[in-house]
Amino acid sequence: MAARAVVGDPHARIHLAPVGFEVERVVEPVLRERADRVYLLTRESADAAEPFVEEVRRRLARAPWPVEVRLVRTDIWDVFGALAALRRIFAAERRTDRHALDVVPIRVNVSTGTKITAIAGTLACMLWKGEPYYVQVSRAWYSGLTPKVRTVNDVVARIDPVSVYELRAPSRELVEVLEALDRRGGRLAKRELIRELGLDRPADGGGHSPSPQAQHSRLRNRLEPLENRWGFVAGERSGARGRVGITPQGRLALALFGQEPPTSTTIP
């Protein structure tokens, strides 16, 4: 039996698929493309989709070559949890550099799971080395409120690539503002934010501390693009006495660009 591809091998054929009430839509792309490893994104606790997850695993276990299957449990209805899970997978497989040469992109199924996982998968491919695809079916079967696994659940018609564009990230110093706000509960007075970011210290590590006006100017240079261009923060009051809060878009940016994704999701 052929050896399994090690995690992080840049030439390994990796698929990623959230699993809802689908079997063929998950299995067939993996088998058609002879994937080495597949990550199945599923809920943190057992639910009605659990039999479908098990059926996917059974069918992949019967492949004529070794397909490594890894379950990643997270909240598939939460965009932050889904993005954190995807980010950890891309990082573990060393596919975070979208422009890396001689690296096989991770193939991401955006036709299975929830709408949230479809959005998260598409965003992940825009940011990192990924290629999304959508599995078209000519016939689908669902049993109302209680889905059950059948011999044939979906008849796959074709597998279509999904075009994506590069999603540019804000600079590291702008992300540091979001991380500082997140550490302190999401909202801070500007004076406190200046201290949290170290903007009250000399820029070169020596000499005199900048004046209060210079400190606020340094903070303003970061806050203006975050608020006016990106929409990641919102000022509650203008001037030096004002407060700054992180927006929902800013929290999404943290999940995408923060130094570390949330630790609630693990990869076995």
N, C-alpha and C positions, 0 to 999 in steps of 0.2 A: 504493500500500500504506500502510495506517495506521501511524503512528509508534508505536514501542514505548514503554510506560510507563517512566519513569525510576525508578531504584532510590530508594526513600524516598517516592515519591508516595503520600500517605495514601489515595487512592482507587483505587489499582491493585489488581486482583484477583490475589492471590498464593496459590499452592498449594505445599505442601511434601509430598514423598512419598519415603520410603525405598524402595529397589527391591531385591527379592529375586528370586524366580522368578515374577514377575507381570508382565503387560502391560496387559490390559484394566482391572484393578483400579486401575492407576495412571493410565491414559490417559483412561478414560471420565469420571471426575469433572472432570478438567481441561477436557475438551471440552464437557461439559454446562453447565458454569458459565462458559464462555468466559473462562478465566483469561488474564491478561496475561503472567504469568511463573510458572514452576514450578521449584522447587529439587528436584533428585533426589539423595537421600542414598545413597551407595554406598561400598563398601570402598575402602581406600587402595590396594590392589593388585588386579590383575585376578584374577577367580575364575570359578566356574561361572555366576554371575549376569551376567557382562559382556554376553553376547548379548541378555539381556532389557533391559538398560540401553540398548543400541544400538537395539533394536526400539522401545522407548518413544520414543526421540529421533526415529526415522524417522517414526513415526505422528504425533507432535506437529508435525513439520515439514510434514506434509501438511494441517494445519488451514487453513481458509479465511481465517484472520486470523493475524497474527504472534504466535506463542507463544514467548516467550523461554525457553530451557531452560538452566539452570545446574547443572553437576555439582558436588557438594560431597563430597569424599572424606574419610572418617573411619573410625574403627573402629566399625562398627555393632553390635558385640558388647560394647562397653564403654560403660556408662551415662555415665561422665564425658565421654568423647569425643563421644558423641551429644548430650549436653546442651550441651557447648561449641559444637558445630556449630550447633545450633538457636538458641542464644543469639546467636551472631554474625549469623545470618540475621535474627532478629527485630530486632536492633539496627540492622543495615544498612537494613532496611525501615521503621525508625522505628515499630515496633509493640510497644515494651516497656512502654508505659503501658496497663495493662489497662482503665482507666476513661476513656481518651481518647474524646472525642466526635467524630463525623463522620470516623471512621477505619474503613476496611474491615478486619476481622480477617483474619489469615493463616489459610487453611484447611489443616488438617494431616490427612493420611491416616494413621490408626492401624491400618489393616488390612493393610498391606504391610510388607515388611522383616522385622525380627526382633522378638521380644518386647521386647527392650531398647529398640529405637527406638519401639515402641508406648508403652512406659512413659514414655520421655523426651518424646515428642510430647504425651502427655496432661499431663505436668507443665508443659511449656512453655506450654500453653494455659491452665493454671490460674494461671500466674504472669503471663503477658503477654497481648497482644491476639491471641488465637488461638481458632479453633473446630475441634475435632477431629471427624472423621467416620469411619465404618466402612463399607466397601463389602461388602455381602452378595453372595455368588455362589450361583447355583442349580446350577452344575456347575463343577468344577475339574479340571484335568488336570496330572498330574506324571508324569514318566517314570522313576520310581525314583531311582537314584543319579546319573543323568546327565540333568538337566533340559535340554530343548531348546525353543527357540521354535517355536511352531506358528502356523498361520493364526488359530486361535482357541484361547486357553489357558484363559480363565475366562469364564463367562457371567455377567455382572453382573445381579443381580436388582433391587437397590435400593441407595441410598446413605443411610445413617442417621446423623443427628447424634448426637454423644456428649455427654451432659450433664456439665459439670464445675463445680466450685466454686472460689472464690478461695482461693489458697494464700498465707497471710500470711508475710511475711519477718521474720526477726529484725532488731532495730535495727542501725544501722551500727556502733555501738561494740561490739556482740557479734560481728559479722562480723570486725571488726578483730582480735579475739582469735584467731579461726580463721586469719586471714591471717598473723598473727605466728607462730603455731605452725607453719604450713606453711612459712614462710620458713626456719625453724630445724630442719627435719627432722621436724616433727610432734609433738615431745615436748620440754618444757622444765621446768626447776626454776622454782618460782614466783618466786624472786628474779630470775631471768633474764627471765621473762615480764614482770615489772613494769618492768624497764629497757627491754625491747623495745617495750612499749606507751607508754613515757614517763610512767608513773604515779608515778615518783619525782621528777617535776618539778612546780613550782608550777602549780596549775590555771589561774591567770590569766596565766601567763607571767612573773610577777614575784614578789618576796617570797621567803620562805624555803621550802625544800623540805619536803614533808610528812614527818612522823615515820614510822619503819618501820611502826608499828602502823596509821597512816593509809593508807600505801601498800598494805598487805595488805588493809585494809578496802575500798579502792577496787577492788582486784583481785577480792576475794570478791564484790562487788556484780555483777561481770560473770560470774564463773565459776558462781555458783549457778544463774541461769536457764539457762545453757548446758548445765550438767550435769543439773539436776533437771527442767527443763521441756522442753528441746529434745533432750537426749541427745547433744549434739555434742562434748562433751569428757568425759574421765574422769580423776578424780584418783587417782594411784597411792598417795598417802599423805597423810593429813590434816596440817594445821598448816603453819607458815611454811616448813618444810624439804621439803614435799611437791613432787611433780612433777605436771605436767598433760600429758595426751596427747589428740590429736584422734582421734575415733572414725570408723568408716566413714560413719556418718550425717553427721558433721561435714564429711567430704571431699565428700560429695554436696551439702551446703549450700554449700560453697565454689564448686562448679561452678555452682550456681544463683544465689548471691547475692554472690559475690566481686567485688571491684573490676574485675578483668579475668579472663575465662575463659582456660583453657589456650590456648597459641598454636600447638598442633600442627595445628589445623584451619584451612584457608584457604577463602575464598569467591572464586571466580574472577570 
